[in-house]
């Protein structure tokens, strides 16, 4: 998935940093500590940015799945196993 699907300018304004640059660095394999040292952005802020991007992608996948099915997908898609009693 490309990060061009959502508004990176809004995230850039919200966090006052270059979000596309952070995304490219994450794709190259940099971790949050290295990015914090390079960019000067706090580690917790990086974690917030990453979780917000993941949440957007999760919502987009769910919307695509619902539109592909033509009807609402079932709420539970996981198989929960009972522990042995």
C-alpha positions as CSV (number, residue, x, y, z in Angstrom):
1,X,0.0,0.0,0.0
2,X,1.2,3.5,-0.8
3,X,1.1,6.2,1.8
4,X,-0.3,8.5,-0.9
5,X,-3.8,7.2,-0.2
6,X,-4.3,9.4,2.8
7,X,-3.5,13.0,3.6
8,X,0.1,13.2,4.7
9,X,-0.1,17.0,4.8
10,X,-2.6,16.8,7.6
11,X,-0.3,14.5,9.6
12,X,2.7,16.8,8.8
13,X,0.8,19.8,10.2
14,X,-0.5,17.9,13.2
15,X,2.9,16.6,14.3
16,X,5.0,19.3,12.7
17,X,7.3,16.8,11.0
18,X,7.9,15.4,7.5
19,X,5.7,12.2,7.6
20,X,6.6,10.9,4.1
21,X,10.2,11.0,5.1
22,X,9.4,9.0,8.3
23,X,7.4,6.4,6.3
24,X,10.3,6.0,3.8
25,X,12.7,5.5,6.7
26,X,10.5,2.9,8.3
27,X,10.3,1.0,5.0
28,X,14.1,1.0,4.8
29,X,14.2,-0.6,8.2
30,X,15.1,2.2,10.6
31,X,13.7,1.7,14.1
32,X,12.1,4.4,16.2
33,X,15.2,5.2,18.3
34,X,17.3,5.8,15.2
35,X,14.6,8.0,13.6
36,X,14.3,9.9,16.9
37,X,18.1,10.6,16.8
38,X,18.1,11.5,13.2
39,X,15.0,13.7,13.0
40,X,14.8,15.0,16.6
41,X,11.2,13.8,17.0
42,X,10.2,12.2,20.3
43,X,9.9,8.4,20.3
44,X,6.3,8.6,21.7
45,X,5.4,11.0,18.9
46,X,6.8,8.5,16.3
47,X,4.7,5.8,17.9
48,X,1.6,7.9,17.7
49,X,2.3,8.7,14.0
50,X,2.8,5.0,13.2
51,X,-0.3,3.9,15.0
52,X,-2.4,6.6,13.3
53,X,-1.1,5.4,9.9
54,X,-1.8,1.7,10.8
55,X,-5.3,2.7,11.9
56,X,-6.0,4.4,8.6
57,X,-4.8,1.4,6.6
58,X,-6.9,-0.9,8.8
59,X,-10.0,1.2,8.2
60,X,-9.3,1.3,4.5
61,X,-8.9,-2.5,4.2
62,X,-12.2,-3.0,6.2
63,X,-14.1,-0.6,3.9
64,X,-12.6,-2.3,0.8
65,X,-13.6,-5.7,2.2
66,X,-17.1,-4.6,3.0
67,X,-17.5,-3.1,-0.5
68,X,-16.1,-6.2,-2.1
69,X,-18.6,-8.5,-0.3
70,X,-21.5,-6.3,-1.2
71,X,-22.8,-6.6,2.3
72,X,-21.5,-6.1,5.8
73,X,-18.8,-8.5,6.8
74,X,-19.4,-10.6,9.9
75,X,-18.1,-8.9,13.1
76,X,-16.0,-11.9,14.1
77,X,-13.5,-13.2,11.7
78,X,-11.2,-14.9,14.2
79,X,-11.4,-18.4,15.6
80,X,-11.1,-18.5,19.3
81,X,-9.9,-21.7,20.9
82,X,-11.1,-22.7,24.3
83,X,-8.4,-23.6,26.8
84,X,-8.5,-27.1,28.1
85,X,-10.4,-27.4,31.3
